[in-house]
């Protein structure tokens, strides 16, 4: 997982805490998917995440293990305007 101020491999609980903290601090004003696709058991999307003070590029990759779909990778990158 890559967030503007943290990156690494985290446990499910740590990741949930960090993601919630990020979205609490940067509530969205809009979100638009700009590209998406899928292949075998994986799906990805790239989006434009706007908030009051700017914009982030958000990329996420999910994988289905046969029982459930899980977030495999999440990247949130600050975009220059």
N, C-alpha and C positions, 0 to 999 in steps of 0.2 A: 504494500500500500504506500502511496506517495501523496502526502498532503503538503501544503505550502511550508509548514514548519516541522513536519515529522515525516520520516520514511523508514520502512523496514518491514519485516515479517512479524505479524502480531497474532496473538491468540484471538479467538472469536470475541471474547469479552473485552479485550483491549481495543480491538478494532471497532466494536460497537460504541464504546465510550469515546474514542477519538473522532469517529464520524459524527456522532451526536453533538459533540463539542464544536466541531467545525461548522455544522449547519446551524447550531444555536448562535454562534458568533457571526455568521454570514448568511442570514436568512435570504432566500431567493426572491427576486422580483420577477424573474422569468427563467425559463429553461427551454432550449430548443435542441433537438437532436439534429446534427448536421451530417452524420454518416452512421450507418449500421450494417451489420451483416451477420451471417452465421455459417458454421462449418461443422459437420458431424455433431458432436455433443457440446459445442461452444457457440456462444453468441456474444457479440461486442457492440458497443455503441460509443460514439463520440458526440459530445454535446457542448453547447455554449450556455454557461451558467452565469446569469447576471444577478448582482446584488447591489445595494445602494451605493457602494464605493468602488464598483468596478466589475470586472468580468474574469471568470475562470474557464479554462478548458477542462472538461471532465471526460474521462475515458473509463469505461468499465468492461470487464470481461467476465462472463458467467460460464460455468460448466455444469452439465448435468451428469451425475454419477450413476444414473439409472434409477435412483430413488428420489432425488431432489435436485433442484437447481441452486447452486451456491455462487456467491461472488468470489471469483478466483483472483481478480486484480482490480484495483481502483487507483486511479491517478487523478489528482486535482492540481492543475498548473495555472498560475497567475498569467493572465493575458495582458499585454500592453495594448492600450487603446489608441 
